[in-house]
């Protein structure tokens, strides 16, 4: 009878160690996932806080029939990709979302951009000013309103009334 109970206790001990190992492996795997999610979230929040743009100037191009908005990256992070930026434009209180001109045929309801000094394509570098062209699809009455929303959620907006000729 003594030998049998030793064998049973040994089997129970081995089973407990295996169960504890399985639990520990599952727990450590989940903790790694939580850590990765926390690190990603922290990096995204730091990027959001250190990303800042400002609208410098806006006007209307009579000869080609579109609005021009100059905006500058005054933050500490590059913005990429520029083509993922949302541009809202219109009369104050009636602005609508314009889509990016992906096909290269600039048409009403779209926006595109020009990088003057950037060395990296589709990346709005720190300190760089870009020209955003907005081709309005309907008549827009002043005051004009533009809002630029970055992929991270940061934004800059400006209202302007007079369009210099």
C-alpha positions as CSV (number, residue, x, y, z in Angstrom):
1,X,0.0,0.0,0.0
2,X,2.9,2.4,0.7
3,X,4.4,2.1,-2.7
4,X,1.1,2.8,-4.5
5,X,0.5,6.0,-2.6
6,X,4.1,7.2,-3.4
7,X,3.4,6.5,-7.1
8,X,0.0,8.4,-6.9
9,X,1.6,11.3,-5.1
10,X,4.3,11.4,-7.7
11,X,1.8,11.4,-10.6
12,X,-0.2,14.2,-8.8
13,X,3.0,16.2,-8.3
14,X,4.0,15.9,-12.0
15,X,0.4,16.8,-13.0
16,X,0.5,19.9,-10.8
17,X,3.9,21.0,-12.2
18,X,2.7,20.5,-15.8
19,X,-0.5,22.4,-15.1
20,X,1.4,25.2,-13.5
21,X,3.8,25.4,-16.5
22,X,0.9,25.5,-19.0
23,X,-0.7,28.3,-16.9
24,X,2.6,30.2,-16.6
25,X,3.3,30.0,-20.4
26,X,-0.2,31.2,-21.2
27,X,0.0,34.0,-18.7
28,X,3.5,35.2,-19.9
29,X,2.3,35.1,-23.5
30,X,-0.7,37.4,-22.7
31,X,1.6,39.7,-20.6
32,X,3.8,40.0,-23.6
33,X,0.8,41.0,-25.8
34,X,-0.3,43.6,-23.2
35,X,3.2,45.0,-23.0
36,X,3.4,45.3,-26.9
37,X,0.0,47.0,-27.0
38,X,1.1,49.4,-24.3
39,X,4.4,50.2,-26.1
40,X,2.6,50.8,-29.4
41,X,0.0,53.0,-27.7
42,X,2.6,55.0,-25.9
43,X,4.6,55.6,-29.1
44,X,1.5,56.6,-31.0
45,X,0.6,59.1,-28.2
46,X,4.1,60.6,-28.2
47,X,3.9,61.0,-32.0
48,X,0.5,62.7,-31.7
49,X,1.7,65.1,-29.0
50,X,4.8,66.0,-30.9
51,X,3.1,66.4,-34.3
52,X,1.9,69.9,-35.0
53,X,1.0,71.8,-38.2
54,X,-0.2,75.3,-38.9
55,X,-2.0,76.9,-41.8
56,X,0.3,79.8,-42.9
57,X,-1.6,81.4,-45.8
58,X,-4.6,80.7,-48.1
59,X,-5.7,82.2,-51.3
60,X,-7.6,81.6,-54.6
61,X,-5.8,81.0,-57.9
62,X,-8.0,82.9,-60.4
63,X,-6.1,81.7,-63.5
64,X,-6.5,78.0,-62.7
65,X,-9.6,78.0,-60.6
66,X,-8.6,76.4,-57.3
67,X,-7.8,77.4,-53.7
68,X,-4.3,77.3,-52.5
69,X,-3.4,76.6,-48.8
70,X,0.1,76.8,-47.5
71,X,0.7,74.7,-44.3
72,X,3.9,74.1,-42.3
73,X,5.0,71.2,-40.2
74,X,6.1,72.9,-37.0
75,X,6.1,69.8,-34.9
76,X,8.9,67.4,-33.9
77,X,7.7,64.5,-36.1
78,X,7.4,63.9,-39.8
79,X,3.9,63.3,-41.2
80,X,3.4,60.4,-43.4
81,X,1.9,59.6,-45.8
82,X,0.7,63.0,-46.9
83,X,-1.8,61.4,-49.1
84,X,-3.7,60.1,-46.0
85,X,-4.3,63.6,-44.7
86,X,-8.0,64.7,-44.6
87,X,-8.8,68.1,-46.1
88,X,-12.1,69.8,-45.2
89,X,-12.9,72.9,-47.2
90,X,-15.8,75.2,-47.9
91,X,-17.8,78.1,-46.5
92,X,-17.6,78.5,-42.8
93,X,-20.0,76.0,-41.2
94,X,-20.5,74.1,-44.5
95,X,-17.1,72.6,-45.1
96,X,-16.9,69.2,-46.7
97,X,-14.3,66.5,-47.0
98,X,-12.3,66.6,-50.2
99,X,-10.6,63.4,-51.5
100,X,-7.0,63.1,-52.4
101,X,-6.2,63.2,-56.1
102,X,-4.8,59.6,-56.5
103,X,-5.2,59.4,-60.2
104,X,-3.2,62.5,-61.1
105,X,-6.2,64.1,-62.9
106,X,-7.0,67.1,-60.7
107,X,-10.8,67.5,-60.8
108,X,-13.5,69.2,-58.7
109,X,-13.9,67.8,-55.2
110,X,-10.2,66.8,-54.9
111,X,-7.0,68.1,-53.4
112,X,-3.4,67.6,-54.1
113,X,-0.1,69.0,-52.8
114,X,3.3,70.2,-53.8
115,X,6.4,69.7,-51.6
116,X,8.9,72.5,-52.1
117,X,11.9,71.4,-50.2
118,X,11.1,67.8,-49.1
119,X,13.7,65.2,-49.9
120,X,11.3,62.3,-49.1
121,X,8.3,61.6,-51.3
122,X,4.9,61.7,-49.6
123,X,6.5,62.6,-46.2
124,X,5.9,66.0,-44.7
125,X,9.2,66.7,-43.1
126,X,9.9,68.7,-39.9
127,X,9.9,72.5,-40.8
128,X,8.7,71.9,-44.4
129,X,5.9,74.0,-45.9
130,X,3.7,72.4,-48.5
131,X,1.2,73.9,-50.9
132,X,-2.2,72.2,-50.8
133,X,-4.4,72.8,-53.9
134,X,-8.2,72.4,-53.3
135,X,-10.4,72.2,-56.4
136,X,-13.8,73.1,-55.2
137,X,-16.8,71.4,-56.8
138,X,-19.4,74.1,-56.0
139,X,-19.5,77.8,-55.5
140,X,-18.1,78.8,-52.1
141,X,-19.0,82.0,-50.4
142,X,-16.7,83.7,-47.9
143,X,-15.7,83.4,-45.2
144,X,-13.7,80.4,-46.4
145,X,-12.8,77.6,-44.0
146,X,-10.1,74.9,-44.2
147,X,-9.2,72.1,-41.8
148,X,-6.3,69.8,-42.3
149,X,-6.5,66.5,-40.2
150,X,-3.4,64.4,-40.0
151,X,-3.4,60.6,-39.9
152,X,-2.7,60.7,-36.2
153,X,-5.7,62.9,-35.5
154,X,-4.0,66.2,-35.0
155,X,-5.4,69.1,-37.0
156,X,-5.0,72.7,-38.0
157,X,-7.8,75.0,-39.2
158,X,-8.1,78.5,-40.5
159,X,-10.9,80.8,-41.7
160,X,-10.2,83.5,-44.2
161,X,-12.4,86.0,-46.0
162,X,-10.4,88.2,-48.3
163,X,-8.8,86.5,-51.3
164,X,-6.0,88.7,-52.6
165,X,-5.9,89.0,-56.3
